[in-house]
Amino acid sequence: MNRRFWLPTVSRYLLQEFGRSLGMTLSAFILLYLCIDFFERLPRFLEHDPSTSQVVIYFLLKIPLIVGQIMPAAVLAGTLLGLGGLARRAELMAMRACGISLWQIATPIVLACGLISVGMLAWNEYVVPPSAARSDYIETVEIKKKTYRAKFRRREIWYQDRGGFTNIDRFDPNTNAIHGLTRYEFDADFHLKRIVSAASAQWTGTRWSTDGAYEVLVGPSGEVETRALGEDGIEMKETPEDFKGVYRDAEHMSYRDLSEEVRDLSEKGINANDGRVELWLKIALPFASLVMSLLAIPLASRHSRQSSSAANVGIALVVGFSYWVVLALTTSLGKGEILPPVVAAWTANALFALIGAIFFLGSE
């Protein structure tokens, strides 16, 4: 029996098969994703009569984000299809008969998926944020013809209207809530006359209801008077939809920007637990590709010559769906502060890696 762990000829052949299958599945998933997204957004886009080039550029700029989202599923399906094809042609059986272990077969593919995971870390850090920001700009400004009155640094928002300037520490689009609101109002000579602040504001469907609101009145001679305000004390004509135009989802942000945001929110006394969970997910999710390969290799090695590609795709869908269900559950528990952020982000990877290891041991 050949006990060498790395077999150059066999490894090169396995990587060729895996690369071909991965390329096919990744391309198919991107195309399917774009088709679904296109027909979902098309009616809303047509209301604004966009040009063909604007729509095409918008969807092209979404591809980097799509790649980051579907790479684990593509790795899973690509591994099952690639090794499944070898199993149907009895090539895996021939390798095993020659004394090549499943570990030797798995080594080049696992290493390749490890490199893919590291590459996706860099991809999500340097490629996704600028492309996502540009696609959001095209959708909001060039297609929907909305004016960007707001400027933001991470999720902190500044915007100007006739009365003055407004600063928002954080806007939560899931709850339509504002955290840390400060408004500066000026007179015709641009002298500060009023500062209005609120710890938070909640959209009720028709207006903003504030909590911990107060105003600071500045007189002509510089005298200052502070007064508490009720829940209706701050009038804002902006709605949640206006803020969603400049909101950046954590998935669109780099690890560095998100970590700075979490730190800033914590220093301001705002609960940043959701951001901490998303921060750990930015590290955990790229390594889902490696986990998927650990699951797919032993599953594919069990297939016989009668196994079909449809069966492989079906297994990929079941495993992939199960992974995302577990991830969604633990993420929700993490954001609900039931699980620590690091546990919430890494539980799905750890669980499915353990299942893959058990499958490996059972296949030997």
BALOBA-1460 file (C-alpha; in Angstrom, 3 decimals):
// residues 364
<rec num="1" residu="m" x="0.000" y="0.000" z="0.000"/>
<rec num="2" residu="n" x="1.267" y="3.451" z="-0.920"/>
<rec num="3" residu="r" x="1.381" y="5.389" z="2.334"/>
<rec num="4" residu="r" x="2.388" y="8.730" z="0.877"/>
<rec num="5" residu="f" x="-0.150" y="11.317" z="1.991"/>
<rec num="6" residu="w" x="0.239" y="13.557" z="-1.096"/>
<rec num="7" residu="l" x="-0.066" y="11.914" z="-4.504"/>
<rec num="8" residu="p" x="0.741" y="14.579" z="-7.147"/>
<rec num="9" residu="t" x="-0.850" y="12.915" z="-10.184"/>
<rec num="10" residu="v" x="-4.004" y="11.817" z="-8.387"/>
<rec num="11" residu="s" x="-4.269" y="15.148" z="-6.554"/>
<rec num="12" residu="r" x="-3.961" y="17.112" z="-9.778"/>
<rec num="13" residu="y" x="-6.681" y="15.007" z="-11.404"/>
<rec num="14" residu="l" x="-9.002" y="15.396" z="-8.403"/>
<rec num="15" residu="l" x="-8.482" y="19.155" z="-8.355"/>
<rec num="16" residu="q" x="-9.293" y="19.368" z="-12.061"/>
<rec num="17" residu="e" x="-12.568" y="17.518" z="-11.531"/>
<rec num="18" residu="f" x="-13.415" y="19.578" z="-8.469"/>
<rec num="19" residu="g" x="-12.522" y="22.871" z="-10.178"/>
<rec num="20" residu="r" x="-14.641" y="22.040" z="-13.222"/>
<rec num="21" residu="s" x="-17.662" y="21.126" z="-11.093"/>
<rec num="22" residu="l" x="-17.212" y="24.137" z="-8.812"/>
<rec num="23" residu="g" x="-17.050" y="26.496" z="-11.788"/>
<rec num="24" residu="m" x="-20.245" y="25.033" z="-13.240"/>
<rec num="25" residu="t" x="-22.212" y="25.120" z="-9.991"/>
<rec num="26" residu="l" x="-21.002" y="28.604" z="-9.051"/>
<rec num="27" residu="s" x="-21.971" y="29.977" z="-12.469"/>
<rec num="28" residu="a" x="-25.369" y="28.258" z="-12.302"/>
<rec num="29" residu="f" x="-26.079" y="29.584" z="-8.811"/>
<rec num="30" residu="i" x="-25.074" y="33.134" z="-9.769"/>
<rec num="31" residu="l" x="-27.327" y="33.009" z="-12.832"/>
<rec num="32" residu="l" x="-30.239" y="31.632" z="-10.807"/>
<rec num="33" residu="y" x="-29.756" y="34.264" z="-8.096"/>
<rec num="34" residu="l" x="-29.634" y="37.086" z="-10.656"/>
<rec num="35" residu="c" x="-32.756" y="35.826" z="-12.443"/>
<rec num="36" residu="i" x="-34.756" y="35.683" z="-9.213"/>
<rec num="37" residu="d" x="-33.495" y="39.088" z="-8.064"/>
<rec num="38" residu="f" x="-34.139" y="40.610" z="-11.505"/>
<rec num="39" residu="f" x="-37.781" y="39.553" z="-11.717"/>
<rec num="40" residu="e" x="-38.343" y="40.576" z="-8.094"/>
<rec num="41" residu="r" x="-36.976" y="44.098" z="-8.604"/>
<rec num="42" residu="l" x="-38.082" y="44.693" z="-12.188"/>
<rec num="43" residu="p" x="-41.610" y="45.995" z="-11.395"/>
<rec num="44" residu="r" x="-40.191" y="48.548" z="-8.926"/>
<rec num="45" residu="f" x="-37.459" y="49.582" z="-11.359"/>
<rec num="46" residu="l" x="-39.922" y="50.081" z="-14.226"/>
<rec num="47" residu="e" x="-41.823" y="52.628" z="-12.137"/>
<rec num="48" residu="h" x="-38.793" y="54.934" z="-12.500"/>
<rec num="49" residu="d" x="-38.051" y="54.251" z="-16.194"/>
<rec num="50" residu="p" x="-34.341" y="53.403" z="-15.807"/>
<rec num="51" residu="s" x="-31.968" y="52.977" z="-18.732"/>
<rec num="52" residu="t" x="-30.816" y="49.504" z="-19.725"/>
<rec num="53" residu="s" x="-27.223" y="50.332" z="-18.827"/>
<rec num="54" residu="q" x="-28.210" y="51.381" z="-15.296"/>
<rec num="55" residu="v" x="-30.009" y="48.097" z="-14.677"/>
<rec num="56" residu="v" x="-27.187" y="46.024" z="-16.175"/>
<rec num="57" residu="i" x="-24.492" y="47.810" z="-14.155"/>
<rec num="58" residu="y" x="-26.573" y="47.485" z="-10.993"/>
<rec num="59" residu="f" x="-26.815" y="43.697" z="-11.305"/>
<rec num="60" residu="l" x="-23.178" y="43.312" z="-12.349"/>
<rec num="61" residu="l" x="-22.128" y="45.192" z="-9.207"/>
<rec num="62" residu="k" x="-24.189" y="42.766" z="-7.123"/>
<rec num="63" residu="i" x="-22.198" y="39.741" z="-8.321"/>
<rec num="64" residu="p" x="-19.376" y="40.119" z="-5.730"/>
<rec num="65" residu="l" x="-21.916" y="40.036" z="-2.893"/>
<rec num="66" residu="i" x="-23.696" y="37.080" z="-4.497"/>
<rec num="67" residu="v" x="-20.428" y="35.148" z="-4.780"/>
<rec num="68" residu="g" x="-19.752" y="35.677" z="-1.088"/>
<rec num="69" residu="q" x="-23.218" y="34.449" z="-0.177"/>
<rec num="70" residu="i" x="-23.386" y="31.323" z="-2.344"/>
<rec num="71" residu="m" x="-19.794" y="30.088" z="-2.309"/>
<rec num="72" residu="p" x="-20.396" y="27.506" z="0.487"/>
<rec num="73" residu="a" x="-23.372" y="26.057" z="-1.397"/>
<rec num="74" residu="a" x="-21.359" y="26.002" z="-4.627"/>
<rec num="75" residu="v" x="-18.493" y="24.181" z="-2.892"/>
<rec num="76" residu="l" x="-20.910" y="21.621" z="-1.464"/>
<rec num="77" residu="a" x="-22.641" y="20.965" z="-4.782"/>
<rec num="78" residu="g" x="-19.369" y="21.097" z="-6.743"/>
<rec num="79" residu="t" x="-17.699" y="18.535" z="-4.487"/>
<rec num="80" residu="l" x="-20.689" y="16.198" z="-4.619"/>
<rec num="81" residu="l" x="-20.964" y="16.474" z="-8.402"/>
<rec num="82" residu="g" x="-17.220" y="16.196" z="-9.032"/>
<rec num="83" residu="l" x="-16.566" y="13.196" z="-6.801"/>
<rec num="84" residu="g" x="-19.986" y="11.769" z="-7.631"/>
<rec num="85" residu="g" x="-18.951" y="11.678" z="-11.284"/>
<rec num="86" residu="l" x="-15.792" y="9.798" z="-10.341"/>
<rec num="87" residu="a" x="-17.903" y="7.348" z="-8.323"/>
<rec num="88" residu="r" x="-20.271" y="6.723" z="-11.255"/>
<rec num="89" residu="r" x="-17.297" y="5.998" z="-13.507"/>
<rec num="90" residu="a" x="-15.903" y="3.665" z="-10.831"/>
<rec num="91" residu="e" x="-12.753" y="5.770" z="-10.617"/>
<rec num="92" residu="l" x="-13.075" y="6.241" z="-6.869"/>
<rec num="93" residu="m" x="-13.457" y="2.485" z="-6.502"/>
<rec num="94" residu="a" x="-10.302" y="1.977" z="-8.569"/>
<rec num="95" residu="m" x="-8.382" y="4.458" z="-6.400"/>
<rec num="96" residu="r" x="-9.487" y="2.715" z="-3.231"/>
<rec num="97" residu="a" x="-8.568" y="-0.677" z="-4.738"/>
<rec num="98" residu="c" x="-5.054" y="0.664" z="-5.407"/>
<rec num="99" residu="g" x="-4.676" y="1.469" z="-1.727"/>
<rec num="100" residu="i" x="-5.467" y="5.180" z="-1.899"/>
<rec num="101" residu="s" x="-7.339" y="6.116" z="1.268"/>
<rec num="102" residu="l" x="-10.238" y="8.516" z="1.531"/>
<rec num="103" residu="w" x="-7.943" y="10.874" z="3.460"/>
<rec num="104" residu="q" x="-5.544" y="10.992" z="0.509"/>
<rec num="105" residu="i" x="-8.425" y="11.640" z="-1.869"/>
<rec num="106" residu="a" x="-9.772" y="14.367" z="0.400"/>
<rec num="107" residu="t" x="-6.482" y="16.173" z="1.065"/>
<rec num="108" residu="p" x="-6.170" y="18.230" z="-2.167"/>
<rec num="109" residu="i" x="-9.851" y="19.199" z="-2.164"/>
<rec num="110" residu="v" x="-9.848" y="20.179" z="1.517"/>
<rec num="111" residu="l" x="-6.694" y="22.250" z="1.008"/>
<rec num="112" residu="a" x="-8.265" y="23.938" z="-2.019"/>
<rec num="113" residu="c" x="-11.399" y="24.743" z="-0.011"/>
<rec num="114" residu="g" x="-9.229" y="26.095" z="2.792"/>
<rec num="115" residu="l" x="-7.627" y="28.467" z="0.289"/>
<rec num="116" residu="i" x="-11.082" y="29.398" z="-1.006"/>
<rec num="117" residu="s" x="-12.160" y="30.237" z="2.560"/>
<rec num="118" residu="v" x="-9.122" y="32.466" z="3.113"/>
<rec num="119" residu="g" x="-9.714" y="34.061" z="-0.281"/>
<rec num="120" residu="m" x="-13.347" y="34.774" z="0.641"/>
<rec num="121" residu="l" x="-12.161" y="36.611" z="3.763"/>
<rec num="122" residu="a" x="-10.188" y="38.987" z="1.551"/>
<rec num="123" residu="w" x="-13.009" y="39.090" z="-1.024"/>
<rec num="124" residu="n" x="-15.579" y="40.172" z="1.586"/>
<rec num="125" residu="e" x="-13.166" y="42.737" z="3.029"/>
<rec num="126" residu="y" x="-11.939" y="44.476" z="-0.119"/>
<rec num="127" residu="v" x="-14.254" y="43.646" z="-3.042"/>
<rec num="128" residu="v" x="-17.791" y="43.389" z="-1.649"/>
<rec num="129" residu="p" x="-18.047" y="46.731" z="0.285"/>
<rec num="130" residu="p" x="-17.196" y="49.108" z="-2.606"/>
<rec num="131" residu="s" x="-19.270" y="47.171" z="-5.146"/>
<rec num="132" residu="a" x="-22.254" y="46.996" z="-2.761"/>
<rec num="133" residu="a" x="-21.992" y="50.720" z="-2.002"/>
<rec num="134" residu="r" x="-21.935" y="51.554" z="-5.713"/>
<rec num="135" residu="s" x="-24.906" y="49.288" z="-6.493"/>
<rec num="136" residu="d" x="-26.894" y="50.922" z="-3.660"/>
<rec num="137" residu="y" x="-26.048" y="54.353" z="-5.080"/>
<rec num="138" residu="i" x="-27.183" y="53.360" z="-8.567"/>
<rec num="139" residu="e" x="-30.465" y="51.962" z="-7.210"/>
<rec num="140" residu="t" x="-31.219" y="54.941" z="-4.964"/>
<rec num="141" residu="v" x="-29.940" y="57.908" z="-6.978"/>
<rec num="142" residu="e" x="-29.689" y="56.903" z="-10.638"/>
<rec num="143" residu="i" x="-32.689" y="54.561" z="-10.894"/>
<rec num="144" residu="k" x="-35.115" y="55.784" z="-8.203"/>
<rec num="145" residu="k" x="-34.007" y="59.432" z="-8.671"/>
<rec num="146" residu="k" x="-33.739" y="60.083" z="-4.927"/>
<rec num="147" residu="t" x="-31.398" y="62.807" z="-3.707"/>
<rec num="148" residu="y" x="-28.677" y="61.865" z="-1.272"/>
<rec num="149" residu="r" x="-29.207" y="64.540" z="1.376"/>
<rec num="150" residu="a" x="-27.529" y="62.362" z="3.964"/>
<rec num="151" residu="k" x="-23.911" y="61.567" z="4.586"/>
<rec num="152" residu="f" x="-22.854" y="58.708" z="6.780"/>
<rec num="153" residu="r" x="-19.811" y="57.250" z="8.399"/>
<rec num="154" residu="r" x="-20.498" y="53.562" z="8.884"/>
<rec num="155" residu="r" x="-24.098" y="53.701" z="10.265"/>
<rec num="156" residu="e" x="-23.829" y="57.209" z="11.712"/>
<rec num="157" residu="i" x="-25.990" y="59.525" z="9.591"/>
<rec num="158" residu="w" x="-25.733" y="63.294" z="9.043"/>
<rec num="159" residu="y" x="-28.217" y="65.208" z="6.907"/>
<rec num="160" residu="q" x="-29.215" y="68.821" z="6.288"/>
<rec num="161" residu="d" x="-32.524" y="70.530" z="5.647"/>
<rec num="162" residu="r" x="-33.714" y="74.130" z="5.769"/>
<rec num="163" residu="g" x="-33.782" y="74.253" z="9.548"/>
<rec num="164" residu="g" x="-30.347" y="72.865" z="10.316"/>
<rec num="165" residu="f" x="-28.417" y="69.626" z="10.681"/>
<rec num="166" residu="t" x="-29.439" y="66.278" z="12.161"/>
<rec num="167" residu="n" x="-27.146" y="63.536" z="13.442"/>
<rec num="168" residu="i" x="-28.238" y="59.944" z="14.073"/>
<rec num="169" residu="d" x="-25.888" y="57.526" z="15.808"/>
<rec num="170" residu="r" x="-27.655" y="54.455" z="14.513"/>
<rec num="171" residu="f" x="-30.736" y="53.530" z="12.504"/>
<rec num="172" residu="d" x="-32.112" y="49.991" z="12.850"/>
<rec num="173" residu="p" x="-34.116" y="49.073" z="9.721"/>
<rec num="174" residu="n" x="-35.438" y="45.878" z="11.311"/>
<rec num="175" residu="t" x="-37.307" y="47.742" z="14.058"/>
<rec num="176" residu="n" x="-37.525" y="51.184" z="12.388"/>
<rec num="177" residu="a" x="-35.849" y="52.690" z="15.427"/>
<rec num="178" residu="i" x="-33.357" y="55.536" z="15.790"/>
<rec num="179" residu="h" x="-30.725" y="55.530" z="18.524"/>
<rec num="180" residu="g" x="-28.934" y="58.716" z="19.505"/>
<rec num="181" residu="l" x="-30.713" y="61.607" z="17.745"/>
<rec num="182" residu="t" x="-29.338" y="65.170" z="17.869"/>
<rec num="183" residu="r" x="-30.664" y="68.097" z="15.837"/>
<rec num="184" residu="y" x="-28.970" y="71.511" z="15.509"/>
<rec num="185" residu="e" x="-31.213" y="74.393" z="14.411"/>
<rec num="186" residu="f" x="-29.956" y="77.798" z="13.219"/>
<rec num="187" residu="d" x="-31.505" y="81.186" z="12.533"/>
<rec num="188" residu="a" x="-31.295" y="83.137" z="9.281"/>
<rec num="189" residu="d" x="-27.828" y="84.429" z="10.226"/>
<rec num="190" residu="f" x="-26.649" y="80.882" z="10.916"/>
<rec num="191" residu="h" x="-26.504" y="81.413" z="14.668"/>
<rec num="192" residu="l" x="-27.270" y="78.340" z="16.766"/>
<rec num="193" residu="k" x="-30.683" y="78.780" z="18.383"/>
<rec num="194" residu="r" x="-31.763" y="75.290" z="19.446"/>
<rec num="195" residu="i" x="-30.375" y="71.797" z="20.073"/>
<rec num="196" residu="v" x="-32.809" y="68.912" z="20.311"/>
<rec num="197" residu="s" x="-31.684" y="65.479" z="21.517"/>
<rec num="198" residu="a" x="-33.318" y="62.107" z="22.157"/>
<rec num="199" residu="a" x="-31.912" y="58.811" z="23.376"/>
<rec num="200" residu="s" x="-34.119" y="56.961" z="20.885"/>
<rec num="201" residu="a" x="-37.051" y="57.388" z="18.539"/>
<rec num="202" residu="q" x="-39.476" y="54.711" z="17.342"/>
<rec num="203" residu="w" x="-41.543" y="54.920" z="14.166"/>
<rec num="204" residu="t" x="-45.212" y="54.237" z="14.998"/>
<rec num="205" residu="g" x="-46.409" y="54.099" z="11.410"/>
<rec num="206" residu="t" x="-47.343" y="57.772" z="11.156"/>
<rec num="207" residu="r" x="-44.829" y="59.625" z="13.350"/>
<rec num="208" residu="w" x="-41.700" y="59.299" z="15.511"/>
<rec num="209" residu="s" x="-42.211" y="58.642" z="19.220"/>
<rec num="210" residu="t" x="-39.145" y="59.732" z="21.218"/>
<rec num="211" residu="d" x="-37.718" y="58.615" z="24.533"/>
<rec num="212" residu="g" x="-35.495" y="60.751" z="26.767"/>
<rec num="213" residu="a" x="-35.937" y="63.842" z="24.605"/>
<rec num="214" residu="y" x="-34.945" y="67.360" z="25.646"/>
<rec num="215" residu="e" x="-34.129" y="70.691" z="24.030"/>
<rec num="216" residu="v" x="-31.468" y="73.312" z="24.682"/>
<rec num="217" residu="l" x="-32.529" y="76.847" z="23.754"/>
<rec num="218" residu="v" x="-29.774" y="79.349" z="23.017"/>
<rec num="219" residu="g" x="-30.767" y="83.008" z="23.428"/>
<rec num="220" residu="p" x="-29.459" y="85.980" z="21.427"/>
<rec num="221" residu="s" x="-26.997" y="86.843" z="24.184"/>
<rec num="222" residu="g" x="-25.800" y="83.259" z="24.619"/>
<rec num="223" residu="e" x="-28.037" y="82.364" z="27.557"/>
<rec num="224" residu="v" x="-28.958" y="78.656" z="27.665"/>
<rec num="225" residu="e" x="-32.197" y="77.025" z="28.825"/>
<rec num="226" residu="t" x="-32.779" y="73.260" z="28.955"/>
<rec num="227" residu="r" x="-36.258" y="71.732" z="28.884"/>
<rec num="228" residu="a" x="-37.532" y="68.163" z="28.800"/>
<rec num="229" residu="l" x="-39.755" y="67.139" z="25.864"/>
<rec num="230" residu="g" x="-42.543" y="64.603" z="25.638"/>
<rec num="231" residu="e" x="-42.680" y="61.686" z="23.239"/>
<rec num="232" residu="d" x="-44.117" y="63.994" z="20.554"/>
<rec num="233" residu="g" x="-41.635" y="66.788" z="21.228"/>
<rec num="234" residu="i" x="-39.496" y="66.274" z="18.127"/>
<rec num="235" residu="e" x="-41.000" y="66.771" z="14.706"/>
<rec num="236" residu="m" x="-39.323" y="64.920" z="11.845"/>
<rec num="237" residu="k" x="-40.712" y="64.709" z="8.342"/>
<rec num="238" residu="e" x="-38.339" y="61.900" z="7.394"/>
<rec num="239" residu="t" x="-39.682" y="58.336" z="7.414"/>
<rec num="240" residu="p" x="-37.794" y="55.022" z="7.828"/>
<rec num="241" residu="e" x="-37.720" y="54.682" z="4.044"/>
<rec num="242" residu="d" x="-35.644" y="57.857" z="3.811"/>
<rec num="243" residu="f" x="-33.034" y="56.447" z="6.184"/>
<rec num="244" residu="k" x="-32.964" y="53.048" z="4.493"/>
<rec num="245" residu="g" x="-31.586" y="54.802" z="1.421"/>
<rec num="246" residu="v" x="-28.310" y="55.502" z="3.250"/>
<rec num="247" residu="y" x="-28.300" y="52.525" z="5.608"/>
<rec num="248" residu="r" x="-25.532" y="49.988" z="5.062"/>
<rec num="249" residu="d" x="-26.203" y="46.412" z="6.032"/>
<rec num="250" residu="a" x="-23.415" y="44.670" z="7.959"/>
<rec num="251" residu="e" x="-22.989" y="42.303" z="5.016"/>
<rec num="252" residu="h" x="-22.044" y="45.291" z="2.845"/>
<rec num="253" residu="m" x="-19.379" y="46.509" z="5.270"/>
<rec num="254" residu="s" x="-15.778" y="45.471" z="5.745"/>
<rec num="255" residu="y" x="-14.632" y="43.840" z="8.963"/>
<rec num="256" residu="r" x="-12.643" y="46.946" z="9.841"/>
<rec num="257" residu="d" x="-15.573" y="49.327" z="9.373"/>
<rec num="258" residu="l" x="-17.945" y="47.082" z="11.289"/>
<rec num="259" residu="s" x="-15.523" y="46.649" z="14.193"/>
<rec num="260" residu="e" x="-15.071" y="50.429" z="14.403"/>
<rec num="261" residu="e" x="-18.830" y="50.864" z="14.397"/>
<rec num="262" residu="v" x="-19.276" y="48.351" z="17.219"/>
<rec num="263" residu="r" x="-16.638" y="50.165" z="19.249"/>
<rec num="264" residu="d" x="-18.196" y="53.580" z="18.602"/>
<rec num="265" residu="l" x="-21.691" y="52.404" z="19.519"/>
<rec num="266" residu="s" x="-20.406" y="50.798" z="22.714"/>
<rec num="267" residu="e" x="-18.621" y="54.013" z="23.709"/>
<rec num="268" residu="k" x="-21.876" y="55.926" z="23.204"/>
<rec num="269" residu="g" x="-23.764" y="53.483" z="25.419"/>
<rec num="270" residu="i" x="-25.772" y="51.965" z="22.549"/>
<rec num="271" residu="n" x="-26.325" y="48.214" z="22.545"/>
<rec num="272" residu="a" x="-24.002" y="46.829" z="19.853"/>
<rec num="273" residu="n" x="-24.660" y="43.126" z="20.416"/>
<rec num="274" residu="d" x="-26.081" y="42.657" z="16.904"/>
<rec num="275" residu="g" x="-22.900" y="44.146" z="15.481"/>
<rec num="276" residu="r" x="-20.721" y="41.801" z="17.539"/>
<rec num="277" residu="v" x="-22.597" y="38.789" z="16.175"/>
<rec num="278" residu="e" x="-22.228" y="40.106" z="12.608"/>
<rec num="279" residu="l" x="-18.541" y="40.737" z="13.272"/>
<rec num="280" residu="w" x="-17.920" y="37.095" z="14.201"/>
<rec num="281" residu="l" x="-20.032" y="35.962" z="11.244"/>
<rec num="282" residu="k" x="-17.675" y="37.824" z="8.917"/>
<rec num="283" residu="i" x="-14.949" y="35.389" z="10.010"/>
<rec num="284" residu="a" x="-17.089" y="32.271" z="10.402"/>
<rec num="285" residu="l" x="-19.068" y="32.352" z="7.143"/>
<rec num="286" residu="p" x="-16.106" y="32.226" z="4.725"/>
<rec num="287" residu="f" x="-14.985" y="29.009" z="6.432"/>
<rec num="288" residu="a" x="-18.355" y="27.434" z="5.707"/>
<rec num="289" residu="s" x="-16.823" y="26.456" z="2.348"/>
<rec num="290" residu="l" x="-14.225" y="24.352" z="4.160"/>
<rec num="291" residu="v" x="-16.930" y="22.790" z="6.339"/>
<rec num="292" residu="m" x="-19.038" y="21.946" z="3.284"/>
<rec num="293" residu="s" x="-16.110" y="20.113" z="1.701"/>
<rec num="294" residu="l" x="-15.664" y="18.016" z="4.864"/>
<rec num="295" residu="l" x="-19.312" y="17.003" z="4.573"/>
<rec num="296" residu="a" x="-19.441" y="16.472" z="0.829"/>
<rec num="297" residu="i" x="-16.353" y="14.267" z="0.375"/>
<rec num="298" residu="p" x="-17.469" y="11.284" z="2.503"/>
<rec num="299" residu="l" x="-21.037" y="11.609" z="1.176"/>
<rec num="300" residu="a" x="-19.823" y="11.520" z="-2.422"/>
<rec num="301" residu="s" x="-17.493" y="8.579" z="-1.735"/>
<rec num="302" residu="r" x="-20.468" y="6.455" z="-0.684"/>
<rec num="303" residu="h" x="-22.185" y="6.805" z="-4.063"/>
<rec num="304" residu="s" x="-22.266" y="3.944" z="-6.477"/>
<rec num="305" residu="r" x="-22.230" y="3.829" z="-10.269"/>
<rec num="306" residu="q" x="-26.028" y="3.988" z="-10.216"/>
<rec num="307" residu="s" x="-26.075" y="7.309" z="-8.351"/>
<rec num="308" residu="s" x="-27.357" y="10.236" z="-10.429"/>
<rec num="309" residu="s" x="-26.416" y="13.895" z="-10.562"/>
<rec num="310" residu="a" x="-29.957" y="14.736" z="-9.450"/>
<rec num="311" residu="a" x="-29.391" y="12.711" z="-6.277"/>
<rec num="312" residu="n" x="-26.176" y="14.656" z="-5.607"/>
<rec num="313" residu="v" x="-27.943" y="17.971" z="-6.087"/>
<rec num="314" residu="g" x="-30.746" y="16.796" z="-3.801"/>
<rec num="315" residu="i" x="-28.259" y="15.901" z="-1.058"/>
<rec num="316" residu="a" x="-26.569" y="19.281" z="-1.490"/>
<rec num="317" residu="l" x="-29.899" y="21.067" z="-1.090"/>
<rec num="318" residu="v" x="-30.804" y="19.124" z="2.062"/>
<rec num="319" residu="v" x="-27.383" y="19.613" z="3.693"/>
<rec num="320" residu="g" x="-27.159" y="23.262" z="2.665"/>
<rec num="321" residu="f" x="-30.679" y="24.014" z="3.903"/>
<rec num="322" residu="s" x="-29.956" y="22.303" z="7.221"/>
<rec num="323" residu="y" x="-26.782" y="24.350" z="7.665"/>
<rec num="324" residu="w" x="-28.543" y="27.662" z="7.044"/>
<rec num="325" residu="v" x="-31.411" y="26.719" z="9.361"/>
<rec num="326" residu="v" x="-28.935" y="26.042" z="12.188"/>
<rec num="327" residu="l" x="-27.010" y="29.231" z="11.387"/>
<rec num="328" residu="a" x="-30.190" y="31.329" z="11.335"/>
<rec num="329" residu="l" x="-31.272" y="29.860" z="14.669"/>
<rec num="330" residu="t" x="-27.959" y="30.442" z="16.437"/>
<rec num="331" residu="t" x="-27.640" y="33.927" z="14.927"/>
<rec num="332" residu="s" x="-31.081" y="34.835" z="16.267"/>
<rec num="333" residu="l" x="-30.147" y="33.471" z="19.686"/>
<rec num="334" residu="g" x="-26.933" y="35.480" z="19.585"/>
<rec num="335" residu="k" x="-28.681" y="38.716" z="18.657"/>
<rec num="336" residu="g" x="-31.204" y="37.997" z="21.386"/>
<rec num="337" residu="e" x="-28.257" y="37.815" z="23.814"/>
<rec num="338" residu="i" x="-29.054" y="34.188" z="24.682"/>
<rec num="339" residu="l" x="-25.770" y="32.933" z="23.178"/>
<rec num="340" residu="p" x="-22.413" y="34.732" z="23.206"/>
<rec num="341" residu="p" x="-21.648" y="36.272" z="19.777"/>
<rec num="342" residu="v" x="-18.704" y="33.945" z="19.074"/>
<rec num="343" residu="v" x="-20.781" y="30.855" z="19.916"/>
<rec num="344" residu="a" x="-23.701" y="32.066" z="17.798"/>
<rec num="345" residu="a" x="-21.464" y="32.626" z="14.772"/>
<rec num="346" residu="w" x="-19.398" y="29.429" z="14.965"/>
<rec num="347" residu="t" x="-21.893" y="26.798" z="16.198"/>
<rec num="348" residu="a" x="-23.108" y="25.824" z="12.721"/>
<rec num="349" residu="n" x="-19.532" y="25.421" z="11.437"/>
<rec num="350" residu="a" x="-18.499" y="23.369" z="14.476"/>
<rec num="351" residu="l" x="-21.577" y="21.140" z="14.350"/>
<rec num="352" residu="f" x="-21.367" y="20.350" z="10.637"/>
<rec num="353" residu="a" x="-17.586" y="19.898" z="10.793"/>
<rec num="354" residu="l" x="-18.172" y="17.309" z="13.529"/>
<rec num="355" residu="i" x="-20.784" y="15.568" z="11.378"/>
<rec num="356" residu="g" x="-18.320" y="15.545" z="8.481"/>
<rec num="357" residu="a" x="-15.620" y="14.021" z="10.697"/>
<rec num="358" residu="i" x="-18.038" y="11.274" z="11.774"/>
<rec num="359" residu="f" x="-18.851" y="10.574" z="8.116"/>
<rec num="360" residu="f" x="-15.127" y="10.400" z="7.347"/>
<rec num="361" residu="l" x="-14.520" y="7.861" z="10.087"/>
<rec num="362" residu="g" x="-17.503" y="5.814" z="8.933"/>
<rec num="363" residu="s" x="-16.248" y="5.762" z="5.327"/>
<rec num="364" residu="e" x="-12.819" y="4.374" z="6.118"/>
